[in-house]
Amino acid sequence: MSDEQLADFGLLPEHGPLVRAMGGALSMFATLLSRNGSIETREVADLLGIYAVATSEADKAEGLILGCWAAMLRDLADATNH
């Protein structure tokens, strides 16, 4: 996720490395779960997106970060058809 995309979510560029690193780690775990047949990456992305929306009601910044991660997982799911 680029700094421009993070800015679209209302996050500052200095958040970029942390958001991207955690999103990448979540993508790796979602891939492993999908490969194991436990849950599809798309479902993880959708659930995280729902959690992001709910979280943003109490803490907008936290919800935005979770939303970024959900978007990263959705992109992965689209790229791998999972």
HELIX and SHEET records of a PDB file:
HELIX    1   1 ASP A    3  ASP A    8  1                                   6    
HELIX    2   2 PRO A   13  HIS A   15  5                                   3    
HELIX    3   3 GLY A   16  ASN A   36  1                                  21    
HELIX    4   4 THR A   41  ALA A   58  1                                  18    
HELIX    5   5 LYS A   60  THR A   80  1                                  21    
END                                                                             
